[in-house]
Amino acid sequence: MKLLFSTLQKITSGVVLQAKFDTTITDIFIDSRNAIIKKSSLFIAIKGIRHDGHQFIEELYQKGVRNFIVEAPYQFVEQFPKANFLQVPNSTLALQQIAAKKRIGFQGKLISITGSNGKTITKEWLGQLLQGFYNVYRSPRSYNSQVGVPLALWPVSNQYDYAIIEAGISRKGEMESLEAIIKPEIGIFTNIGTAHDEGFSDLIEKTSEKAKLFKDASTIIFCTDYPEIAHALYGLENIQDKNLIGWSFDDNTSSYFVEVEERDNHTAIRLPFNENLHIFEIPFKDYASLENVTHCILCLLHEGIPSKLIQKALTDLKPVSMRLEVKQAIHQSFLVDDSYNNDLVGLDTALQFFRQQKQQQKRVIILSDLLESGLEKEELYQSVAERIKAEKLNLFIGIGPDISANADLFPEQSIFFDSTEEFLETLRENPIKEAVILIKGARTFRFERIAKLLEQKVHGTVLEINLNALTHNLNFYRSKLRPHVKTMAMVKAFAYGSGSHEIANWLQFQQVDYLAVAYADEGVALRERGIHIPIMVMNPTRESFDLLLQHNLEPELYSFEILTDFINYSRPLTKKAKVHIKLDTGMHRLGFEAEEIDDLIELLLKNTHIKVASIFSHLAASDEARHNGFSARQALNFKHMAEAIKKALNYHPLMHILNSPGISRFPDFQFDMVRLGVGMYGVDATSMHQDRLMTVSSLKTVVSQVKHVKKRESIGYARRGLAENDMKIATIAIGYADGFDRKFSNGVGKVLINGQLAPVIGNVCMDMTMVDVTDIICNAGDVVTVYGEKPTIFDMAESIDTIPYEILTNVSTRVKRVFYSE
Ligand SMILES: *Cc1c(COP(=O)(O)O)cnc(C)c1O
């Protein structure tokens, strides 16, 4: 169904502020960073808590966007004489109304999935399985929110036989609006757990809120082993008219009792459907996968697909890599490896992530034929080429007969290969250097071979950084700030161990106002990797002034000595140099003291070629309630001292004193900016909000070997580990040189292997450690979690009597960092 700009007014009950031309709307976007610049694309300006889409209208107009939906009251239309403007009372609602209209026009079947976990995987698998028989659309990644669902529905068209849409909510009342847009015919309720509980009074309320998605669905598939789900569904009106497929792993009296039998390298399940017993072999063993796949199988059986064909499709089912990762590649390159479904929607999400990677200027995309069954080839590659052209690449590499046949559609800097093998040969001889590279290939092209060639080889220990969790935590702290309070994100010490420029790049994309590093070198490294937002350097030295000025880095100045040095050094400059004045209010580390303020003012007034960008201080004990009085006095002293300087200067430097625990505990001391550190990395030093933060970094390694050790034998150096009985041990590939402290020796440290904790036995070695796995099923190659969701950084820190900060920053630089975004 086509929507004209002129029809949007009726759909949204808005007011046309300006209509310059009419056009069919081809694209909708709400994030200016993912702008689709076409005369037929529509930008919907949404007001968020921290960001207001209206601020980007001018920029987008300059770039060529010509259709806007704005929220009332909007008064700037005259500045944009060539554009169409529709004003609505609520632009999120308008987006939803437009999506609902699209939905009505869809004649295929709509399947919608909700639940606590497994939504995205179930959606992906169901999509993979159905694709063998039909044209299937599925919402991209986890587009499941109040704005995500309408954006996901926008591309749905009648080329598709099925659309699978995921829906997630985080508070009461949200599902009603999603239901009104999605209107599913078939529903899958995956499971219910405790995630996102803040928005609901209890589990029962949360479950019944989610169940509202299926108000008008005719079939609902769910697992009765979660009694809350069955209970919630029975609370729906007209439940007796619905076809309920409630299956169980546990209850053998259930009419959909699913019997599980573990085989060598797969699992067999037996389930009754339509009076027949069906047996399937599933290439997974873990409970979560079995649950997800059972939902899919029941859905396929319900759609009348013969079990023989289902079995065939199941054999090809692959674990879904849900994440987009940036990895370090050889020749100073960075690799975004996306093995996600290679259709247009998948391509869009990959490009979006790719665009955010600014580590190198040179940009390369390697793309295979697309598996988009809904479009004519010519039309399909036209759309692909349009997207590729918009990326302004240095090199595009197309692999496969179809994309090669359409080579003339692509930009000049393109080369084409018929097969992955041909390309690999060329790549071995002519490596790609110093570039950000996106590889995206349909499964049959086996692009993992390209990834393997490009990736930097490392030993088996990696620090995984979840960028979405970082954003979540950042936004959690931002939500505590008054409007207009800025955020300085601390990326010192290799971003608390997480990897500096990758994190800085991501934070820049998340629009933090400032970054702070400890040393000039760290700042320079960020500038060289495309970080352009302001950076404060906390420990400048005289020797580094040149670097600072060259790279537009702003020093923290804390004494007359360093201030005078800097004043003299920067005097000949034509441009004012920005500096940050540090005050000592009780930490007694660095900073000017109260009795020095008058002289400081005098010096600053005499030297107007330096500009004070901010005045700040640091709380010594912001995390501890017993020092509240002290913290308050620090803040008060800071206020007096800083305001005296400000008054004399006659301009307005930013004032700031709070670090992460301070943000949690002292909303009154926010001043103009806060300095967010450890909290963003997932650690609440006050423990007040730990359950609201997400885990950002997980340190993982692998089992190198499993051994059986006889009673009374010893294990490791100095024979410190002793087998009191016959035991099984695993040697894992991490040691104190990786940052796994030697204090974890002899049972102090515990790591997670296949869901169970294994204590360290004997002394931690330089590159390896032995752990007791007598009661754990494990093999060489199994993944070992040193810290992450479990054990947590807190558990680790506590066991060796230190603080989480030290655990975070101790991870050695030889451990590879892998960044991903879900
Ligand atoms: C490290 C640091 C912070 C951040 O502290 P967190 O406790 O990690 O939030 C803030 N200000 C200064 C001066 C710092 O050195």
The ligand as an SDF file (V2000), in Angstrom:
LIG
                    3D

 15 15  0  0  0  0  0  0  0  0999 V2000
   37.7290    8.6650   37.4210 C   0  0  0  0  0  0  0  0  0  0  0  0
   37.1310    9.9440   37.7570 C   0  0  0  0  0  0  0  0  0  0  0  0
   35.7380   10.1130   37.7360 C   0  0  0  0  0  0  0  0  0  0  0  0
   34.7690    9.0000   37.5010 C   0  0  0  0  0  0  0  0  0  0  0  0
   34.5610    8.2860   38.6890 O   0  0  0  0  0  0  0  0  0  0  0  0
   33.5960    7.0050   38.7460 P   0  0  0  0  0  0  0  0  0  0  0  0
   33.5370    6.6630   40.1820 O   0  0  0  0  0  0  0  0  0  0  0  0
   34.2340    5.9590   37.9430 O   0  0  0  0  0  0  0  0  0  0  0  0
   32.3100    7.4480   38.1830 O   0  0  0  0  0  0  0  0  0  0  0  0
   35.2430   11.3850   37.9360 C   0  0  0  0  0  0  0  0  0  0  0  0
   36.0630   12.4220   38.1580 N   0  0  0  0  0  0  0  0  0  0  0  0
   37.4000   12.2940   38.2200 C   0  0  0  0  0  0  0  0  0  0  0  0
   38.2420   13.4730   38.4890 C   0  0  0  0  0  0  0  0  0  0  0  0
   37.9780   11.0470   38.0190 C   0  0  0  0  0  0  0  0  0  0  0  0
   39.3090   10.9200   38.0760 O   0  0  0  0  0  0  0  0  0  0  0  0
  1  2  1  0
  2  3  1  0
  2 14  2  0
  3  4  1  0
  3 10  2  0
  4  5  1  0
  5  6  1  0
  6  7  2  0
  6  8  1  0
  6  9  1  0
 10 11  1  0
 11 12  2  0
 12 13  1  0
 12 14  1  0
 14 15  1  0
M  END
$$$$
